Amino acid sequence: MAELGDMYTCDVRAVKTLLFNGDIDKEDSCEVLVDVKEIESNGYECYDITFTILGNRQYNPIRMFEDDEGVIVAKNGMTKSMVEYLLMDDEELLKGIGMTTLESYRGEIMRALMRLWD
């Protein structure tokens, strides 16, 4: 494990860029760079999730949160699945989300993760 400071260490990292409102007008869209690190914090396994918002913040799916730059959540079966679905390839995700859009589904996952801050 690589040391990231006194508070936690990092074991695994994944990064993905998501586009919101890009299907309608790519010039008036919001890109969200999602950076997920598996960390140990105070003896617990956690995810340190950072959201970097680029472009039109109006389409930022977590704009309603005062701090929309990220969250640390406990790692468990539910949050593991949420992170996997958030980072999943578009084609694979489309197979399992029914009639909703990728944009809407991922936005709901992001909002749910923000509410689970640890």
N, C-alpha and C positions, 0 to 999 in steps of 0.2 A: 504494500500500500504506500502511496505517496503522501507525504505530510502536507496538509494545507493550512496548518496553523494549530493552535492549542485546542480549538474546539472540536475539530473533526479531521478524519482522513478520508481520502477518495479512493475508491476501488475501480469503478466502472463509469464511463462517460459516453453519452450519446447526444448528437446534435441533429436537428431537423429544422428546415424553414417551411412555414405554413403560409399560405396566401388566403386572405379573407377579402371577399367581394371581387376577386380577380376575374371571375367568369363574366361579370357585367362590364367592367371597365378597368383594365389592368393599370391604367394611369391613375386611377382614383381608388387604389386598393391599399390594404395594410398587410405587410409582411411581418410575421412573428417568428423570430429565431428562438427555437426552444432548445435549451441546453440542460440536459439531465445528468446529474452526477449521483451515483450511489455512494453514500457516506455513512460513517459511524459518528453519531453525535451523542455525547453523554452516555455512552454505552448502548445506544439503540441504533438499529439499522434504519436509515432514512433516505429519502430522495431530496436532493437540493435542486430545485427546478427554477431556472432563470428564463424569463421572457424578455427578449429585446424587441421593442416595437419600432418598426420602420414604416414610413409612409403615412397615410391618412389615419390618424388615431380614431376617427369617427367609427371605423370598422374594426377597431380593436375589441375582441370578444370579452375582454376582462376590464374594460374601461371603467366599470362601475365600482371597482375596488380602489381604495385610496392609494395603496401600494400595488401597482400592476407590474412590478418588475420581477416577481417570482415568489416562491414559497418553499418552505421545508416541510415535508410531510413524512410521517412514519411509514416505513416500508412494511406492507403486509399483503395478503392475497388480493385484496380489492385495489389498493393503490398500484400494485404491480401490474394488474390487468389494465388499469386506467392509463398508466404510462405506456404500456405496450401498444394499446389502441391509439393513443395520441401520436406515437412515432411510427406506426405501421404504414407501409407503402399504400398509396391510394387504391390501387387495384385490389389488393387484399382486403382493405378496410371496406370497400364498396360491397364485397360479398356478404358482409355480416351486419349491415346497418339499416336494412329495410329501405323505406322510401325517403328517408331524410338525406340531406346533402352532406358531403364530407365537411364542409365549412361549418355547418350547424352542429354536427356531431362532435367535432373536435372542440368547438367553442363551449359546448356543454361540459365536456371533460375538463377543459381548462378552468371553467367556473367552479366545478365541483372540487377540483384539487385546491383552488384558492380558499375554499371554505374549510378545508381540512388542515390548515396550517398547524404546525406543531411548535 
